[in-house]
């Protein structure tokens, strides 16, 4: 949150007044005709996918793409912003909304950018943890069985 506030302060210092007022220092806003409820659902869905990709590529020890997890996460963020910019501003992160809101004192529909991402992140983390992280990796072959097969997680690393 501190970084977002510092970034908004930097924008306020650098940008001329008419540019600041035109863009509200980057405060996300709901599109024309979009209700707060729809905004919460869109932000929750965006954050759900973002957290799911983070868990699948960077957090899960069995993830196949640890070396390029940043690429998957970056593509997910880019997709989310492109898809939702006109609807909600595509914040996906409460810190992204908080800094400009605090510095610019623009708090309209503020709760959309806190409730939506929180709900989406909790749902994604809970489901991923239930489906993938709770179950230990089954060994393919035990020494007693005589099967010398490489485990799935080890095959991806070789």
Buried (B, 14 or more C-beta within 10 A) or exposed (E): EEEBBEBBBEBBEEBEEEEBEEEBBBBBBBBEEBEBEBBBBBBBBBBBBBBBBBBBBBBBEBBBBBEEBEEBBEEBBEBBBEBBEEBBBBBBBBBBBBBBBBBBEBEEBBEBBBBBBBBBBBBBBEBBEEEBBEEEEEEBEEEEEEEEEEBEEEEEEE
